[in-house]
C-alpha cells in the first residue's frame, strides 16, 4: 500500500487502515524510513490488556517465571552449539 502527501504535507491514511488501527499515530523516524505506530484511544486500558494475567500475579511469581524462562532459553542455546 502506498500514499503520498498533499501540498500542505498531510498524509492520507486509507479508511481500512484507520478502522483497524485508529486515528492517532506516533511518528518514529529512522535514518532510512519512518514508521507510524498506532496510539491507543485509552493507553491505560491498552497496558492493562497487554499485561493480561500479570495483573493479579505477585512480583515473586513474575520473577520466578522470568528466571525459569531465561534458564530454558539458556539451556536451548547451549544445546544448539
ZALUM-165552 format. One record per atom (N, C-alpha, C): residue in three letters; atom name; x, y, z. Coordinates in steps of 0.2 Angstrom, whole numbers. Layout:
% ZALUM-165552
NODE  type  atom   east  north     up
NODE   Ala    CA      X      Y      Z
...
//
This chain:
% ZALUM-165552
NODE  type  atom   east  north     up
NODE   Unk     N      4     -6      0
NODE   Unk    CA      0      0      0
NODE   Unk     C      5      6      0
NODE   Unk     N      3     11     -4
NODE   Unk    CA      7     17     -4
NODE   Unk     C      2     23     -4
NODE   Unk     N      5     29     -2
NODE   Unk    CA      1     35     -2
NODE   Unk     C      6     41     -2
NODE   Unk     N      4     47     -3
NODE   Unk    CA      8     52     -4
NODE   Unk     C      5     58      0
NODE   Unk     N      9     63      2
NODE   Unk    CA      7     69      5
NODE   Unk     C      4     74      0
NODE   Unk     N     -1     78      3
NODE   Unk    CA     -4     84     -2
NODE   Unk     C      1     90     -1
NODE   Unk     N     -1     95     -4
NODE   Unk    CA      3    101     -5
NODE   Unk     C      5    104      2
NODE   Unk     N      0    103      7
NODE   Unk    CA      2    105     14
NODE   Unk     C      5    100     18
NODE   Unk     N      7     94     16
NODE   Unk    CA     11     89     19
NODE   Unk     C      7     84     23
NODE   Unk     N      0     84     22
NODE   Unk    CA     -5     80     25
NODE   Unk     C     -4     73     22
NODE   Unk     N     -5     68     26
NODE   Unk    CA     -4     61     23
NODE   Unk     C    -11     58     23
NODE   Unk     N    -13     55     18
NODE   Unk    CA    -20     52     18
NODE   Unk     C    -19     44     20
NODE   Unk     N    -22     42     25
NODE   Unk    CA    -22     36     28
NODE   Unk     C    -29     32     26
NODE   Unk     N    -29     27     22
NODE   Unk    CA    -35     24     19
NODE   Unk     C    -39     22     25
NODE   Unk     N    -46     22     23
NODE   Unk    CA    -51     20     28
NODE   Unk     C    -50     14     32
NODE   Unk     N    -48      8     28
NODE   Unk    CA    -47      2     31
NODE   Unk     C    -42      2     36
NODE   Unk     N    -37      6     35
NODE   Unk    CA    -31      6     40
NODE   Unk     C    -33     10     46
NODE   Unk     N    -37     16     45
NODE   Unk    CA    -39     19     51
NODE   Unk     C    -44     15     55
NODE   Unk     N    -49     11     52
NODE   Unk    CA    -53      7     55
NODE   Unk     C    -50      2     59
NODE   Unk     N    -44     -1     57
NODE   Unk    CA    -41     -6     60
NODE   Unk     C    -36     -3     66
NODE   Unk     N    -33      2     64
NODE   Unk    CA    -28      5     69
NODE   Unk     C    -29     11     73
NODE   Unk     N    -35     14     71
NODE   Unk    CA    -37     21     74
NODE   Unk     C    -35     27     71
NODE   Unk     N    -36     33     74
NODE   Unk    CA    -34     39     71
NODE   Unk     C    -28     42     73
NODE   Unk     N    -25     40     79
NODE   Unk    CA    -19     43     81
NODE   Unk     C    -13     39     80
NODE   Unk     N     -7     42     79
NODE   Unk    CA     -1     38     77
NODE   Unk     C      5     42     80
NODE   Unk     N     10     38     83
NODE   Unk    CA     17     41     84
NODE   Unk     C     20     40     77
NODE   Unk     N     24     45     76
NODE   Unk    CA     29     45     70
NODE   Unk     C     36     44     73
NODE   Unk     N     39     38     71
NODE   Unk    CA     45     36     73
NODE   Unk     C     50     37     67
NODE   Unk     N     55     41     68
NODE   Unk    CA     60     42     62
NODE   Unk     C     66     38     63
NODE   Unk     N     68     35     57
NODE   Unk    CA     74     32     57
NODE   Unk     C     78     35     52
NODE   Unk     N     85     33     51
NODE   Unk    CA     89     36     46
NODE   Unk     C     86     35     39
NODE   Unk     N     83     29     37
NODE   Unk    CA     81     27     31
NODE   Unk     C     74     27     30
NODE   Unk     N     70     28     35
NODE   Unk    CA     62     27     34
NODE   Unk     C     59     30     40
NODE   Unk     N     52     30     40
NODE   Unk    CA     48     32     46
NODE   Unk     C     43     27     47
NODE   Unk     N     41     26     53
NODE   Unk    CA     35     21     54
NODE   Unk     C     30     25     58
NODE   Unk     N     24     23     57
NODE   Unk    CA     18     25     60
NODE   Unk     C     16     20     65
NODE   Unk     N     16     22     72
NODE   Unk    CA     14     17     77
NODE   Unk     C      7     19     80
NODE   Unk     N      2     15     80
NODE   Unk    CA     -4     17     82
NODE   Unk     C     -4     19     90
NODE   Unk     N     -8     24     92
NODE   Unk    CA     -9     26     98
NODE   Unk     C    -16     24    101
NODE   Unk     N    -16     20    106
NODE   Unk    CA    -22     18    109
NODE   Unk     C    -27     24    111
NODE   Unk     N    -33     23    110
NODE   Unk    CA    -38     29    112
NODE   Unk     C    -37     29    120
NODE   Unk     N    -37     24    123
NODE   Unk    CA    -36     23    130
NODE   Unk     C    -29     20    132
NODE   Unk     N    -24     23    132
NODE   Unk    CA    -17     20    133
NODE   Unk     C    -17     15    140
NODE   Unk     N    -20     18    145
NODE   Unk    CA    -20     14    151
NODE   Unk     C    -24      7    150
NODE   Unk     N    -30      7    147
NODE   Unk    CA    -33      1    145
NODE   Unk     C    -29     -4    141
NODE   Unk     N    -25     -1    136
NODE   Unk    CA    -21     -5    132
NODE   Unk     C    -15     -8    136
NODE   Unk     N    -13     -5    141
NODE   Unk    CA     -7     -8    145
NODE   Unk     C    -10    -13    150
NODE   Unk     N    -16    -12    152
NODE   Unk    CA    -20    -17    156
NODE   Unk     C    -21    -23    152
NODE   Unk     N    -23    -22    146
NODE   Unk    CA    -24    -28    141
NODE   Unk     C    -18    -32    140
NODE   Unk     N    -13    -28    138
NODE   Unk    CA     -6    -31    137
NODE   Unk     C     -3    -35    143
NODE   Unk     N     -5    -33    149
NODE   Unk    CA     -2    -36    155
NODE   Unk     C     -6    -42    156
NODE   Unk     N    -12    -43    154
NODE   Unk    CA    -16    -49    155
NODE   Unk     C    -16    -52    162
NODE   Unk     N    -13    -58    162
NODE   Unk    CA    -13    -62    168
NODE   Unk     C     -8    -59    173
NODE   Unk     N     -4    -55    171
NODE   Unk    CA      1    -52    176
NODE   Unk     C     -2    -47    181
NODE   Unk     N     -8    -45    179
NODE   Unk    CA    -12    -40    183
NODE   Unk     C    -13    -43    190
NODE   Unk     N    -14    -49    191
NODE   Unk    CA    -15    -52    198
NODE   Unk     C     -9    -56    200
NODE   Unk     N     -4    -56    197
NODE   Unk    CA      2    -60    199
NODE   Unk     C      6    -56    204
NODE   Unk     N      9    -60    208
NODE   Unk    CA     14    -56    213
NODE   Unk     C     20    -55    210
NODE   Unk     N     24    -50    213
NODE   Unk    CA     31    -49    210
NODE   Unk     C     35    -55    210
NODE   Unk     N     35    -59    216
NODE   Unk    CA     39    -65    216
NODE   Unk     C     37    -70    211
NODE   Unk     N     31    -71    209
NODE   Unk    CA     28    -76    204
NODE   Unk     C     31    -73    197
NODE   Unk     N     30    -67    196
NODE   Unk    CA     33    -64    189
NODE   Unk     C     40    -66    189
NODE   Unk     N     44    -64    194
NODE   Unk    CA     51    -65    194
NODE   Unk     C     53    -73    193
NODE   Unk     N     50    -77    197
NODE   Unk    CA     51    -84    196
NODE   Unk     C     50    -86    188
NODE   Unk     N     44    -84    185
NODE   Unk    CA     43    -86    178
NODE   Unk     C     48    -83    174
NODE   Unk     N     50    -77    175
NODE   Unk    CA     56    -74    171
NODE   Unk     C     62    -78    171
NODE   Unk     N     64    -80    177
NODE   Unk    CA     70    -84    178
NODE   Unk     C     70    -91    175
NODE   Unk     N     64    -94    176
NODE   Unk    CA     63   -100    173
NODE   Unk     C     63   -100    165
NODE   Unk     N     60    -95    162
NODE   Unk    CA     61    -94    155
NODE   Unk     C     68    -93    153
NODE   Unk     N     71    -89    156
NODE   Unk    CA     78    -87    155
NODE   Unk     C     83    -93    155
NODE   Unk     N     81    -97    160
NODE   Unk    CA     85   -104    161
NODE   Unk     C     84   -108    155
NODE   Unk     N     77   -109    153
NODE   Unk    CA     76   -113    147
NODE   Unk     C     79   -111    141
NODE   Unk     N     79   -104    140
NODE   Unk    CA     82   -101    134
NODE   Unk     C     90   -103    134
NODE   Unk     N     93   -102    140
NODE   Unk    CA    100   -103    140
NODE   Unk     C    101   -110    139
NODE   Unk     N     97   -115    141
NODE   Unk    CA     98   -122    140
NODE   Unk     C     98   -124    133
NODE   Unk     N     93   -121    130
NODE   Unk    CA     92   -122    122
NODE   Unk     C     97   -119    118
NODE   Unk     N    100   -113    120
NODE   Unk    CA    105   -110    117
NODE   Unk     C    112   -114    118
NODE   Unk     N    113   -117    123
NODE   Unk    CA    118   -122    125
NODE   Unk     C    118   -128    121
NODE   Unk     N    112   -131    120
NODE   Unk    CA    111   -137    116
NODE   Unk     C    112   -136    108
NODE   Unk     N    111   -130    106
NODE   Unk    CA    112   -128     99
NODE   Unk     C    119   -128     97
NODE   Unk     N    124   -128    101
NODE   Unk    CA    131   -127    100
NODE   Unk     C    134   -133     98
//
